[in-house]
Amino acid sequence: MTLRLSALLLLLAPPSAALAVDPAPAASVASALPSLQDGDMVVLLGDTFLERDYNYGHLETALTAATGKNLRYRNLGWSGDTPRCESRSYFGPPKEGVERLQKHLAEIKPKLVIACYGAVDAFKGEAGIKDFIASYESLLDLIKSTTGATVILASPPSVSKDTARWPSLERHAAKQALYRDAIRTLASSRSHQFADLLAATKDVAVTTADGVTFTESDYRALAPAFIKSLGLTMDEASASAAQNNPALTKAIVEKNRLFFHRWRPQNEIYLFGSRKHEQGNNGVEIPQFDPLIAAKEKDIAALRTAGKQ
């Protein structure tokens, strides 16, 4: 165990009722988003929470409106993923998932990575915290060595409070707070910005599909809290653009779908994997998504200010 990891673990208190109390957000690191320039790439990296915004675009729409810049976003969220990249490994060991992520990060070359992990590991409670922090350390080392990007570490968002319907979530708030505090400490130890999404979303009424998976209306309601957790504010015109510019959201969803097919193509095993000897020649078609994505980003840039007119 490294000295840094030992120090982190010593700072973690055991789960208790006190953990459900949200401490004041740390203000030692300024928001990284305002320093970005037009054209810079931002990667959204995490689990189900970020991946499902592919379908709705509300989080990215709010980001687009709040930053006031023509930033480019790539959603690398993967349902059920952890810092160990287990979901990204398909049917192989986690090492394959790590290698796949490294390849994508190297291709995308982001200036900023917004990472949101912990939703899966939180179900393990205190017993899983040591492995979670260790694997997150490794993931952050990979991001640094591959891209040199600035990193924002976000806690997982609050989930449904309807414990009558979802009894397994009865004590989940304390577990989430434990992981939130661990992520906060990790961010501080590496001089990364921390986004307390758990605190920002605790009072947002959500319906959810199963207690933890958000619906489209949930994403729309959660978007302002997501922006707040990142240290951003939205003026009235930007808020209107984020909530009442459906053409912008539609363009973002279309762009995200194009990118999804770019980085997670169907029949990937035939194109690039163990059976590429059968259809690998078709792999040359995948980069043809790039100009389509670029064209859609031009539409997004034009639509970004449409809601303010």
TADAVEN-V503771 format. One line per field, one symbol per residue. phi: phi as a letter, one per 30 degrees, with the letter a starting at -180 (. if undefined). psi: psi as a letter, one per 30 degrees, with the letter a starting at -180 (. if undefined). burial: b if it has 24 or more other C-alpha atoms within 12 Angstrom, else e. Layout:
# TADAVEN-V503771
phi=???
psi=???
burial=???
This chain:
# TADAVEN-V503771
phi=.ddddedddddddddaddddddddddbdcdedddddcejdcbccblceededdedbiddddddddddibcdccbdcdbeidbddiddddhccdeeddddddeddddddhddbbccbbkdddeddiddcddddddddedddddddddbiddbcccddddcdcddddbddcecdeddddddedddedddddchcdccdddddcdcddbcidbjbcdcdddddddedddddddicbbddddddddcbbedddddddddddddeddcbddhddddbcdcddcbedddddddddedddddddddddddecddcd
psi=kleeeeeeeffkllklffffkjlkkkgfklkfeffllkflkkkjkbbeeeeffefegeeeeeeeeefglilkkjjgkkkgllffheeffcgalfeeeeeeeeeeeeeeilfkkjkjlfeeffffaeffeeeeeeeeeeeeeeeefefglkkkjklllkakgifeeiffgegfeeeeeeeeeeeeeeeefghlkkjifeefgfgkklelegffkkleeeeeefeeeeeefggllkleeeeeeefhifeeeeeeeeeeeeeefefilkhefeefbfgffegffffffefffefeeeeeeeeeeefefeff.
burial=eeeebeebbeebeebeeebbebeebeeebebbbeeeeeebbbbbbbbbbbbbbbbbbbbbbbbbbbbbbbbbbbbbbbbbbbbbbbbbeeeeeeeebbbbbbebbeebbbbbbbbbbbbbbbbebbebbbbbbbbbbbbbebbbebbebbbbbbbbbbbbbeeeeeeeeebbbbbbbbbbbbbbbbbbbbebbbbbbbbbbbebebbbeebbbbbeebbbbbbbbbbbbbbbbbeeebbbbbbbbbbbbbbbbbbbbbbbbbbbeeeeeebbeeeeeeeeeebeebeebeeebbebbebbbebbbebee
